[in-house]
Amino acid sequence: MPDRVIRPARPTDSAAVNDLLAQLGYPQDDLAATAARIRFWADDPTSAAFVADANGNLLGLVAVHAEPFFQLPGFSGRIVALVVSEHARRQGVAGELMTAAESFAVRHGCVRFEVTSADHRAEAHEFYQRRGYVNQAGRSSRFILSAG
């Protein structure tokens, strides 16, 4: 595996980010919109998007947001997206990306981390549990309302 670095995502990464998001199940068709989202996340001090870059080849992406608790002191670090390219899985990329995201969150006052994952992603659930995340299924529910 070539040397890889974890670095902030850049608008010029849009095509590779779109490819990664498609592998996650969220196909994208607008490079300009993806570049705008990357710029937005870069400009928001409570958010970050990191990529695993192996000599210009993006192997993975993680996006994290620090959100304040209302009922408790501190912040929660929300992993909004995590994807590793199909050809780079099981090589430590996800762990490196999560370490970057969790470190960012801690620097921004987060005392807890949260991630949601579709029920069919059993391997992802095992990965999170190996990192110490506790499955809250059966303890809390997630409700969604589309605004449109």
QUIMOFEN-V979041 format. One record per residue. N is the residue number from 1. RES is the residue in one small letter. OMEGA is omega as a letter, one per 20 degrees, with the letter a starting at -180 (* if undefined). Layout:
# QUIMOFEN-V979041
n->{N;N}
res->{RES;RES}
omega->{OMEGA;OMEGA}
This chain:
# QUIMOFEN-V979041
n->{1;2;3;4;5;6;7;8;9;10;11;12;13;14;15;16;17;18;19;20;21;22;23;24;25;26;27;28;29;30;31;32;33;34;35;36;37;38;39;40;41;42;43;44;45;46;47;48;49;50;51;52;53;54;55;56;57;58;59;60;61;62;63;64;65;66;67;68;69;70;71;72;73;74;75;76;77;78;79;80;81;82;83;84;85;86;87;88;89;90;91;92;93;94;95;96;97;98;99;100;101;102;103;104;105;106;107;108;109;110;111;112;113;114;115;116;117;118;119;120;121;122;123;124;125;126;127;128;129;130;131;132;133;134;135;136;137;138;139;140;141;142;143;144;145;146;147;148}
res->{m;p;d;r;v;i;r;p;a;r;p;t;d;s;a;a;v;n;d;l;l;a;q;l;g;y;p;q;d;d;l;a;a;t;a;a;r;i;r;f;w;a;d;d;p;t;s;a;a;f;v;a;d;a;n;g;n;l;l;g;l;v;a;v;h;a;e;p;f;f;q;l;p;g;f;s;g;r;i;v;a;l;v;v;s;e;h;a;r;r;q;g;v;a;g;e;l;m;t;a;a;e;s;f;a;v;r;h;g;c;v;r;f;e;v;t;s;a;d;h;r;a;e;a;h;e;f;y;q;r;r;g;y;v;n;q;a;g;r;s;s;r;f;i;l;s;a;g}
omega->{r;r;r;r;r;a;r;r;r;r;r;r;a;a;r;r;r;r;r;r;r;r;r;r;a;a;a;r;a;a;a;r;r;r;r;r;r;r;r;a;r;a;a;a;a;a;r;r;a;r;r;a;r;r;r;r;a;a;a;a;r;r;a;r;r;a;a;r;r;a;a;r;r;a;r;r;a;r;a;r;r;r;r;r;a;a;a;a;r;r;r;a;a;r;r;r;r;r;r;a;a;r;r;a;r;r;a;r;a;r;r;r;a;r;r;a;a;a;a;a;a;a;r;r;r;r;a;r;r;r;r;r;a;r;a;r;a;r;r;a;r;r;a;r;r;a;r;*}
